[in-house]
Amino acid sequence: MKNLIIVGAGGYAKSVLDSLDHMNFRMMGYIDDVKPKGVDHQGFPVLGNSIDCIENINEYVYFVAIGNNAKRKVWFDKLKKRNLSLINVIDKSALVSHAASIGEGCFIGKLAILNHGSSVGDNCVINTRALIEHGCHVMDHVNVSTNATLNGDVICEEGSFVGSGTVINGQLTIGSWALVGSGAVVVKDVKPYTTVVGVPAKEICSTNHKYN
């Protein structure tokens, strides 16, 4: 059994704990940059606010439970820079094709589906009941929210965020660090660093920085 430290003691961590394979991972506590050391969250303590607070850091495996894509990437990169081991958390109810691939540090939630030929990069969130259809490519640091549907051969580029209940038509691309609002129906490509909402989805703003 491996000892686990979760980065982020918030709501997302609750889902991670619920889906964690407790037969193979022993939860030890959290790193959180807001909550003080010693605070209890879901029965486990905050161990400190940085990786430097952890003694013998190589004796643990890690998972970054931060919903914000940009902040999650910062922590993922910190851990990788130190060559620390990050795990995937895949709920036992998720349906993952034998011909799908998943990177490192990913969460695959309850009843999520990854179909044939789909791929998920590093540090991604595929949340409850999300559907990733055949041939989709979800790149690093992406969040596909609850009940979202990515139809066949969709590409979600780095850092993009797909809101709850969104439907994305097949063969489309969601650009890097773009945000698709909840309930949107996407019928054409979404440019990088833009926000789209509505049915059909339309651009409402754009930026030149990571804001997810």
C-alpha positions in Angstrom: 0.0 0.0 0.0 1.3 3.4 -1.0 1.0 6.5 1.2 -0.8 9.4 -0.5 -0.8 13.1 -0.1 -3.4 15.2 -1.8 -2.7 18.8 -2.9 -5.8 20.9 -2.2 -8.2 20.5 0.7 -11.4 21.6 -0.9 -14.5 20.3 -2.6 -12.7 18.5 -5.4 -10.7 16.5 -2.7 -14.1 15.1 -1.5 -14.7 13.5 -4.9 -11.1 12.2 -5.0 -11.4 10.6 -1.6 -14.7 9.0 -2.6 -13.3 7.5 -5.8 -9.9 6.6 -4.3 -8.8 2.9 -4.3 -8.4 2.7 -0.5 -7.1 -0.9 -0.8 -3.9 0.4 -2.6 -3.5 3.9 -1.3 -3.4 5.1 2.3 -4.5 8.8 2.6 -2.0 10.7 4.9 -3.2 14.3 4.6 -3.1 17.4 2.5 -0.9 20.2 1.2 -3.0 23.3 1.0 -1.8 26.9 0.4 -4.7 28.5 2.3 -5.8 26.3 5.2 -3.4 26.3 8.2 -1.4 23.2 9.2 -3.4 20.8 11.4 -6.8 21.7 10.2 -9.0 18.7 9.6 -10.7 18.1 6.2 -12.8 15.0 5.7 -11.0 13.2 8.5 -7.4 14.0 7.4 -5.0 16.8 8.5 -3.5 19.6 6.5 0.2 18.8 6.7 1.4 22.2 5.5 1.1 24.8 2.8 4.0 23.7 0.5 5.9 20.6 -0.5 8.8 21.8 1.6 6.7 21.1 4.7 6.8 17.3 4.0 9.7 15.3 5.3 11.0 12.4 3.1 8.9 13.6 0.2 9.9 10.6 -2.0 8.2 8.2 0.4 4.7 9.4 -0.8 2.7 9.5 -4.0 0.6 12.6 -4.8 -2.6 13.8 -6.4 -3.4 17.4 -7.2 -7.1 18.0 -6.3 -7.5 21.6 -7.5 -10.3 22.4 -9.9 -8.9 25.6 -11.4 -6.9 24.4 -14.4 -4.1 27.0 -14.2 -3.5 26.5 -10.5 -3.6 22.7 -10.9 -1.0 23.0 -13.6 1.3 25.0 -11.3 1.2 22.3 -8.7 1.5 19.5 -11.1 4.6 21.1 -12.6 6.1 21.7 -9.1 5.7 18.0 -8.2 7.0 16.8 -11.6 10.1 19.1 -11.3 11.0 17.2 -8.1 10.4 13.8 -9.9 7.6 12.9 -7.5 5.1 10.2 -8.3 1.6 11.3 -9.2 -1.3 8.8 -9.3 -4.5 8.5 -11.3 -7.8 8.3 -9.4 -10.3 6.3 -11.5 -13.7 5.6 -9.9 -14.6 1.9 -10.0 -17.9 2.8 -11.8 -16.1 4.5 -14.7 -16.1 2.7 -18.1 -12.7 3.0 -19.7 -12.1 1.2 -23.0 -9.1 -1.1 -23.3 -8.2 1.0 -26.3 -8.3 4.3 -24.4 -5.2 6.0 -22.8 -4.9 8.1 -19.7 -1.9 10.2 -18.7 -0.6 11.0 -15.2 -2.4 12.7 -12.3 -5.9 12.4 -13.8 -9.3 12.0 -12.1 -11.9 9.9 -13.9 -15.2 10.3 -11.9 -18.2 8.2 -11.3 -19.9 6.8 -14.4 -17.6 8.6 -16.7 -17.0 6.9 -20.1 -13.9 6.9 -22.2 -14.6 5.1 -25.5 -12.4 3.4 -28.0 -9.4 5.3 -29.2 -9.9 8.3 -26.9 -6.9 9.7 -25.0 -6.6 11.9 -21.9 -3.3 13.7 -21.2 -1.8 14.6 -17.9 -3.4 16.3 -14.9 -7.0 16.2 -16.3 -10.4 16.1 -14.7 -13.0 13.9 -16.4 -15.9 14.4 -14.0 -19.1 12.5 -13.1 -21.0 11.1 -16.0 -18.8 12.9 -18.6 -18.7 11.1 -22.0 -15.5 11.1 -24.0 -16.4 9.4 -27.3 -14.3 7.5 -29.7 -11.2 9.2 -31.1 -11.4 12.2 -28.8 -8.1 13.7 -27.6 -8.2 15.6 -24.3 -4.8 17.3 -23.8 -3.0 18.2 -20.6 -4.6 20.2 -17.7 -8.2 20.0 -19.2 -11.4 19.9 -17.1 -14.4 18.1 -18.6 -17.2 18.8 -16.2 -20.2 16.7 -15.0 -22.5 15.3 -17.7 -20.6 16.9 -20.6 -20.5 15.1 -23.9 -17.6 15.1 -26.3 -18.8 13.4 -29.5 -16.4 11.6 -31.8 -13.0 12.9 -32.7 -13.2 16.1 -30.6 -9.9 17.7 -29.5 -9.7 19.7 -26.3 -6.4 21.5 -26.3 -4.3 22.3 -23.2 -6.0 23.9 -20.3 -9.5 24.1 -21.8 -12.6 23.9 -19.6 -15.8 22.3 -20.7 -18.7 23.2 -18.5 -21.4 20.9 -17.0 -24.0 19.6 -19.4 -22.2 20.9 -22.5 -22.5 19.0 -25.8 -19.7 19.3 -28.3 -20.4 18.1 -31.9 -17.9 15.7 -33.4 -14.7 16.6 -35.2 -14.4 20.0 -33.5 -11.5 21.6 -31.6 -11.7 23.5 -28.3 -8.7 25.8 -28.3 -6.1 26.0 -25.5 -7.3 27.7 -22.3 -10.7 28.3 -23.8 -13.8 28.1 -21.6 -17.1 26.6 -22.6 -20.0 27.6 -20.4 -22.3 25.1 -18.8 -25.1 23.8 -21.0 -23.6 25.1 -24.2 -24.0 23.3 -27.5 -20.8 23.7 -29.5 -21.3 23.5 -33.3 -18.0 25.0 -34.5 -14.4 25.2 -33.4 -13.7 27.4 -30.3 -10.6 29.6 -30.5 -7.9 29.6 -27.9 -8.4 31.9 -24.8 -12.0 32.6 -25.6 -15.2 32.0 -23.6 -18.3 30.7 -25.4 -21.8 30.2 -24.0 -25.3 29.4 -25.2 -27.2 27.3 -27.8 -25.6 27.4 -30.2 -22.4 28.5 -28.4 -21.2 32.0 -29.2 -18.1 33.8 -28.1 -18.6 36.4 -25.4 -15.1 37.4 -24.6 -11.4 36.6 -25.2 -8.2 37.1 -23.3 -4.5 36.5 -23.8 -3.8 34.7 -20.6 -4.8 31.5 -18.6 -7.8 32.4 -16.6 -9.4 29.0 -15.8 
